């Protein structure tokens, strides 16, 4: 009987009466690398990234995830936990490699060290080191194996970090730099690590490059990411960050004549990048995160947990605004880095008023979010000021203020994070005069070697109720972030000798809340609907008092030489007439 049944079953399967079930093996020929950059605490994107990773793992044997920096800072969620929430989310996703952006240093190096200890995947960065040491502070690269293929990820952080992220943390007690991002030797350092990775057995080399496009701004000898590629040889792919560029995939020819694939995903999970590697061929594509509907339930649960932890603080109503307080125009174009806004005015007035200063100065790069008409929560204020900066009161002379404003306007009309939003001070800018600010290799102020763009500076006199001409030798009080007054951020080296009058750890967000509640009675009213400019832009000549002493000497010398030449010509002609 058993034999009969066995025969019948054999016949059935041969004839295909019963369907056969087959399980396709994952694709082992392709390697998939998902990548992101400049997330800036957009936590919901991690859920989609994780879901995408798991979905691809069902089809491909080798799926990795990498980050190109600027993840722990950028929202109230990041600020409240000083990056810890973000690190925990990234651990849940699971990363193969990541590098450091400039904003990873915003909570200071001690805090970064604590966060690195919490990271399941340690960051790589080849160009950050202690001065005088030969080894990089972090591992310069990591090699990850995907089957028989070894991929090296080399981390690169913008040299601009030294001035854009709290310079004091990179100095010793004497104010001397003890750390460097090596702007002058970056190409050589990167090349050495490309060669080292290949010698260590890497089949392919991928850059996790937080360099970006710098517009007209230069970082030492580094112009932008394409400049880096053209001066090195050996990258197969460069995944870039810092400038929030959206690049699906373009090729740049390197120093060896090879085409290098370049890609970047924008910011805040605007896109998730997908790099496909197949037998030495590389392809990048950007996936619109808003259109990708899948999420990871585990990540979603964690986001709900951390949102609940700070909801009591973040959702607390602080005040009310009758007007939209903006950082951008109606089309979403950013304004605060080259244009005054009503929100910038509010922030500067809050800083000046709370500290009782002559001048309030808030940089455009430090104002990060709009406040729209309606209830204002503490979370709204924290989104405006997410960096945990403190407000400092200092005393400086008029010349220092003039140099500071000149430095702040150096890049205008290009965007610049130090663009000033002001209270208690007005001035004009001659747009026909190019900047003659001189900076050192660390992008720190040295001097103004030529005419000043900034002129007609006036300081508000609270006794007279009028703006009066600023005197270069007089002293004035200025309230601003610790970033400037204590740490000389954005290269404001002229402030290193400022006399610190008050530094008691008052957070900028606390100052903003206090001003709105106490000075404005809890309502930002119609007086802020139309912004009153503190900066006037002009064209044409200005008075000679705006020129430096050296410039005046040069002009005077030229005038003397011309007069001497005219006199010589006159005497020669007179002598000839006498001979005749």
Residue pairs with C-beta under 8 A, 6 or more apart in sequence:
12 18
13 20
26 57
26 58
26 59
26 60
26 61
27 59
27 60
27 61
28 61
28 62
28 147
29 278
29 279
30 60
30 62
30 276
30 277
30 278
31 60
31 62
31 63
31 64
31 146
31 147
31 149
31 151
31 276
31 277
31 278
32 56
32 60
32 62
32 63
32 64
32 274
32 275
32 276
32 277
33 63
33 64
33 65
33 66
33 96
33 151
33 206
33 274
33 275
33 277
34 49
34 52
34 53
34 56
34 63
34 64
34 65
34 66
34 272
34 273
34 274
34 275
35 65
35 66
35 67
35 68
35 239
35 263
35 265
35 272
35 273
35 274
35 275
36 45
36 49
36 66
36 67
36 68
36 265
36 269
36 272
36 273
37 67
37 68
37 69
37 70
37 101
37 210
37 239
37 240
37 241
37 242
37 264
37 265
37 266
37 267
38 68
38 69
38 70
38 101
38 241
38 242
38 244
38 265
38 266
38 267
38 268
39 45
39 46
39 67
39 70
39 71
39 74
39 86
39 267
39 268
39 269
40 70
40 71
40 73
40 74
40 75
40 78
40 103
40 267
40 268
41 71
41 72
41 73
41 74
41 75
41 77
41 78
41 86
42 74
42 75
42 268
42 269
43 77
43 85
43 86
43 89
43 303
43 306
44 269
44 303
45 268
45 269
45 272
45 289
46 89
46 90
46 92
46 93
46 269
46 299
46 303
47 295
47 296
47 299
47 300
47 303
48 269
48 272
48 289
48 292
48 294
48 295
48 296
49 65
49 93
49 269
49 272
50 92
50 93
50 94
50 295
50 296
50 298
50 299
51 292
51 294
51 295
51 296
51 299
52 272
52 287
52 292
52 294
53 63
53 65
53 93
53 94
54 296
55 294
56 63
57 63
61 147
62 146
62 147
62 149
64 96
64 97
64 144
64 146
65 93
65 94
65 95
65 96
66 95
66 96
66 97
66 98
66 153
66 206
66 208
66 239
67 90
67 95
67 97
67 98
67 99
67 208
68 98
68 99
68 101
68 208
68 209
68 210
68 239
68 240
68 241
68 264
69 98
69 99
69 100
69 101
69 102
69 103
69 104
69 157
69 208
69 210
69 241
69 242
70 101
70 102
70 103
70 104
70 210
70 241
70 242
71 86
71 90
71 98
71 101
71 104
72 78
72 82
72 83
72 86
72 87
72 103
72 104
72 106
72 107
72 115
73 79
73 83
73 103
73 104
73 106
73 107
73 386
73 387
74 103
74 268
74 368
74 386
75 383
75 386
76 310
76 314
76 379
76 382
76 383
76 386
77 85
77 86
77 306
77 307
77 310
78 85
78 86
78 386
79 382
79 386
79 387
79 388
80 310
80 313
80 314
80 382
81 306
81 310
82 107
82 111
82 115
82 388
83 104
83 107
83 111
83 115
84 115
84 118
85 306
87 115
87 118
87 119
88 118
88 302
88 306
89 299
89 302
89 303
90 98
90 119
90 120
90 121
91 118
91 119
91 120
92 298
92 299
92 302
93 299
94 120
94 121
95 120
95 121
96 121
96 144
96 153
97 121
97 124
97 142
97 144
97 153
97 155
97 208
98 119
98 121
98 123
98 124
98 155
98 208
99 123
99 124
99 125
99 153
99 155
99 156
99 157
99 208
99 209
99 210
100 112
100 123
100 125
100 128
100 138
100 155
100 157
100 210
101 157
101 158
101 210
101 241
101 242
102 157
102 158
102 160
102 161
102 164
102 165
102 210
102 242
103 165
104 112
104 115
104 123
105 112
105 161
105 165
105 166
105 169
106 165
106 166
106 387
106 388
107 115
107 388
108 166
108 169
109 169
109 170
116 122
116 123
122 138
122 139
122 142
123 138
123 155
124 138
124 139
124 140
124 141
124 142
124 153
124 154
124 155
124 208
125 136
125 137
125 138
125 139
125 140
125 155
125 156
125 157
126 136
126 140
126 141
126 154
126 155
126 156
126 189
126 190
126 193
127 136
127 156
127 157
127 159
127 181
127 182
127 186
127 189
127 190
128 136
128 137
128 138
128 157
128 161
128 179
128 180
128 181
128 182
129 135
129 136
129 137
129 179
129 180
129 182
130 137
130 178
130 179
131 177
131 178
131 179
131 180
137 179
138 155
140 154
140 155
140 193
140 196
141 152
141 153
141 154
141 155
141 193
141 196
141 197
142 152
142 153
143 150
143 151
143 152
143 153
143 197
143 200
143 201
143 202
144 150
144 151
144 153
145 151
149 203
149 204
149 277
150 201
150 202
150 203
150 204
151 202
151 203
151 204
151 205
151 206
151 277
152 197
152 198
152 200
152 202
152 204
152 205
152 206
153 206
153 207
153 208
154 190
154 193
154 194
154 197
154 205
154 206
154 207
154 208
155 208
155 210
156 186
156 190
156 207
156 208
156 209
156 210
156 211
156 228
157 181
157 210
158 164
158 181
158 210
158 211
158 212
158 219
158 222
158 242
159 181
159 182
159 183
159 186
159 219
159 220
159 222
160 181
160 214
160 219
160 443
161 181
162 170
162 177
162 179
162 180
162 181
162 183
162 442
162 443
163 442
163 443
163 444
163 488
163 489
163 490
163 491
164 365
164 417
164 489
164 490
165 489
166 483
166 487
166 489
167 487
167 488
167 489
168 486
168 487
168 488
169 487
170 177
170 178
170 179
170 180
171 177
171 178
172 178
175 496
177 442
182 189
183 219
183 220
183 221
183 222
183 441
183 442
184 220
184 221
184 441
186 220
186 221
186 222
186 228
187 228
187 231
187 232
190 207
190 228
190 232
191 232
191 233
191 234
194 205
194 232
194 233
194 234
194 235
195 234
197 205
198 205
198 234
204 236
204 237
204 277
205 234
205 235
205 236
206 235
206 236
206 237
206 238
206 239
206 275
207 235
207 237
207 238
207 239
207 240
208 239
209 225
209 228
209 238
209 239
209 240
209 241
210 240
210 241
210 242
211 219
211 222
211 224
211 225
211 228
211 240
211 241
211 242
212 224
212 225
212 240
212 241
212 242
212 243
212 244
212 245
212 264
213 224
213 225
213 226
213 243
213 245
214 222
214 223
214 224
214 243
215 414
215 415
216 411
216 414
217 411
217 414
217 416
219 443
220 441
220 443
222 228
224 243
225 238
225 240
225 262
226 252
226 262
228 238
229 235
229 238
229 252
229 253
229 254
229 260
229 262
230 252
230 253
230 254
230 255
231 255
232 254
232 255
233 254
233 255
233 256
233 258
234 254
234 256
234 258
235 254
235 260
236 260
236 261
236 282
237 260
237 261
237 262
237 263
237 275
237 282
237 284
238 252
238 260
238 261
238 262
238 263
239 263
239 264
239 273
239 275
240 247
240 262
240 263
240 264
241 264
243 264
244 264
244 266
244 267
245 264
245 266
246 264
246 265
246 266
246 270
246 271
246 286
247 262
247 263
247 264
248 263
248 284
248 285
248 286
249 261
249 262
249 263
249 283
249 284
249 285
250 261
250 262
250 263
251 259
251 260
251 261
251 262
252 259
252 260
252 262
253 259
253 260
254 260
261 282
261 284
263 273
263 275
263 284
263 286
264 273
265 271
265 272
265 273
265 286
269 289
270 288
270 289
271 286
271 287
271 288
271 289
272 286
272 287
272 289
272 292
273 284
273 285
273 286
273 287
274 284
274 285
274 286
274 287
275 282
275 283
275 284
276 282
276 283
276 284
276 285
313 378
313 379
314 377
314 378
314 379
314 382
315 377
315 378
315 379
316 377
316 378
317 375
317 376
317 377
318 376
318 377
318 378
318 380
318 381
318 513
318 516
318 517
318 522
319 375
319 376
319 513
319 516
319 517
319 520
319 522
319 523
319 524
320 374
320 375
320 376
320 522
320 523
320 524
321 371
321 372
321 373
321 374
321 376
321 523
321 524
322 373
322 523
322 524
322 525
322 526
322 529
323 342
323 373
323 524
323 525
323 526
323 528
323 529
324 370
324 371
324 372
324 373
325 341
325 342
325 343
325 346
325 370
325 371
325 372
325 524
325 528
326 335
326 341
326 342
326 343
326 370
327 334
327 335
327 336
327 341
327 343
327 344
327 367
327 368
327 369
327 370
328 334
328 335
328 336
328 370
329 335
334 415
335 341
336 343
336 344
336 364
336 365
336 367
336 419
336 421
337 364
337 365
337 415
337 416
337 417
337 419
338 364
338 412
338 413
338 414
338 415
338 416
338 419
339 419
340 421
340 422
340 531
340 533
340 534
340 535
341 367
341 421
341 531
342 528
342 529
342 530
342 531
343 367
343 370
343 371
343 384
344 362
344 364
344 367
344 421
345 421
345 422
345 423
345 528
345 531
345 532
345 534
346 512
346 515
346 516
346 524
346 528
347 362
347 367
347 384
347 385
347 421
347 508
347 512
348 360
348 361
348 362
348 421
348 422
348 423
349 360
349 423
349 515
350 360
350 511
350 512
350 514
350 515
350 516
350 519
351 357
351 360
351 361
351 362
351 391
351 423
351 479
351 480
351 508
351 511
352 358
352 359
352 360
352 423
352 424
352 479
353 360
353 423
353 515
353 519
354 391
354 479
354 506
354 511
354 514
354 515
355 391
355 393
355 477
355 479
355 502
355 506
355 511
356 393
356 477
356 479
357 393
357 424
357 477
357 478
357 479
358 424
358 425
358 459
358 460
358 476
358 477
358 478
359 401
359 422
359 423
359 424
359 425
359 459
359 476
359 477
359 478
359 479
360 422
360 423
360 424
360 478
360 479
360 480
361 404
361 420
361 421
361 422
361 423
361 425
361 478
361 479
361 480
361 484
362 420
362 421
362 480
362 481
362 508
363 408
363 417
363 418
363 419
363 420
363 421
363 480
363 481
363 483
363 484
363 490
364 416
364 417
364 418
364 419
364 420
364 421
365 416
365 417
365 418
365 419
365 490
366 385
366 387
366 389
366 417
366 481
366 483
366 508
367 384
367 385
367 421
368 383
368 384
368 385
368 386
369 380
369 383
369 384
369 386
371 380
371 381
371 384
371 524
376 516
376 524
378 509
378 513
381 509
381 512
381 513
382 509
384 509
384 512
385 507
385 508
385 509
385 512
387 483
387 508
388 507
389 481
389 482
389 483
389 507
389 508
390 481
390 482
390 503
390 505
390 506
390 507
390 508
391 479
391 480
391 481
391 482
391 506
391 507
391 508
391 511
392 479
392 480
392 481
392 482
392 485
392 486
392 500
392 502
392 503
393 477
393 478
393 479
393 485
393 500
393 501
393 502
393 503
394 477
394 478
394 479
394 480
394 485
394 495
394 498
394 499
394 500
394 501
395 475
395 476
395 477
395 478
395 498
395 499
395 501
396 404
396 475
396 476
396 478
396 495
396 498
396 499
397 472
397 473
397 474
397 475
397 476
398 457
398 470
398 471
398 472
398 473
398 474
398 475
398 476
399 472
399 473
400 494
400 495
400 497
400 498
401 425
401 457
401 470
401 476
401 478
402 452
402 454
402 457
402 470
402 472
403 445
403 448
403 494
404 492
404 494
404 495
405 420
405 427
405 454
405 457
406 435
406 437
406 448
406 452
406 453
406 454
407 418
407 437
407 445
407 490
407 491
407 492
407 494
408 416
408 418
408 419
408 420
408 490
409 419
409 420
409 429
409 435
409 453
409 454
409 535
410 416
410 435
410 437
411 419
411 435
412 419
412 429
413 431
417 490
418 489
418 490
418 491
418 492
420 535
422 534
422 535
423 534
424 459
424 460
425 457
425 458
425 459
425 460
425 470
425 534
426 456
426 457
426 458
426 467
426 534
426 535
426 536
427 454
427 455
427 456
427 457
427 458
427 534
427 535
427 536
428 454
428 455
428 456
428 535
428 536
428 537
428 538
428 542
429 453
429 454
429 455
429 535
429 536
429 537
429 538
430 451
430 453
430 455
430 538
430 539
430 540
430 542
430 546
431 453
431 537
431 538
431 539
432 539
432 540
433 451
433 452
433 453
433 542
434 453
435 453
436 448
436 449
436 450
436 451
436 452
437 445
437 447
437 448
438 445
438 446
438 447
438 448
438 449
439 445
439 446
439 491
440 446
440 493
442 491
443 491
444 488
444 491
444 492
444 493
445 491
445 492
445 493
445 494
446 493
448 548
449 548
449 550
449 551
450 547
450 548
450 551
451 542
451 546
451 547
451 548
451 551
452 546
452 547
452 548
454 546
455 542
455 543
455 545
455 546
456 469
456 536
456 542
457 469
457 470
458 467
458 468
458 469
458 470
459 467
459 468
459 470
459 476
460 466
460 467
460 468
461 467
461 468
470 476
477 501
478 485
478 498
481 489
481 508
482 503
483 489
483 490
484 490
484 492
484 495
485 495
485 498
485 500
486 500
486 503
488 495
488 496
516 522
516 523
516 524
544 552
547 555
